[in-house]
Amino acid sequence: MMYFFSMSASRLVGTDIAHAFLLATVGGLLHAGLGHVDYGLVLNLIVGSVPGVLIGSALSAKAPTSVLRTLIASLVLLSGIKLI
């Protein structure tokens, strides 16, 4: 989205957070309805992810766009290589 729609990095981070929230909420509710939820694991994920989201969004608002574009592209590339 950063390259195709020329979004700023801070807007991309906000869009990603909103998308992740909706996706996790729907998926979590469906799995909870089926009884497939480990609530201890959910608590650990929330404790780890909330500070990460807050720190990441604060840093993305302060960092230069070129640095964020390079960092995000590098993380996507490394994730793709790891999947191979």
N, C-alpha and C positions, 0 to 999 in steps of 0.2 A: 504494500500500500504506500510505502514511503516513496518508492520510485515510480509506480504506475499513476498514482494520484497526486504526487508532489505534496504529500502531507509533511508537516513539520514533525520532528521527532517527539516533541512533547504532546502533540495531538495524537500521534500514533500510540504512545504509551497510554494515554487516557482511553482511547478506543479499545485497546487491547484489554485494559482492566475491566471496562464495561462488558466486553464480550465474554471474558473469562467468568465474571460474576454471573451472568445469565446462564452460561453453559454449565457451570458448576452447580448452580441452584437447581436447574431442571434435572440434571443427571443425579444429583444427590437426593432429590425428592423421589425420583423414580426408583432408585436403589433402596431407599429407606422404605418405600411402599412394598418392595419385594422382600424386605428383611435381610438384605445383603450388605449391611453397613457395620463396620468396626468403629464404634464411637471413640475408642481410645486413639485410633489412628487419625480420625477426623480432628480430634482435639490437637494432636501433635502437628497436623498440617496447618491448622488455623494459627496456632502459636508461632509457627515458622513463617507463614506466608504474609500475615498482616504487617509485621514490621518490614518485611522485604518490599511489599507494595508501597508502604509509606516512604521508605528511604529511597526506593527507585523513582517514585514520582517526584519527590523533592529534588533529587539529583538531575533528573531529566529536564526539569524546568530551568536549572542553572547552567547546565553543560552546553557548550556550543553544538549546533546542529550537525556540523561535519564530523565531530567526534562521536556523537550518538549514532549517526548513520553508519560509520565505520564499525563501531562496536556491535550494533545490531546485525549488520551484514556478516560480520565475523562469527557471531554466535550462531546464526542460521547456517552458515557454511560448516562450522564444526559439528553442529547437530546432524547435518546431512551426511557428513563423512562418518560420524559414529554409527549411523544407521546402516552403512554399507557393510 
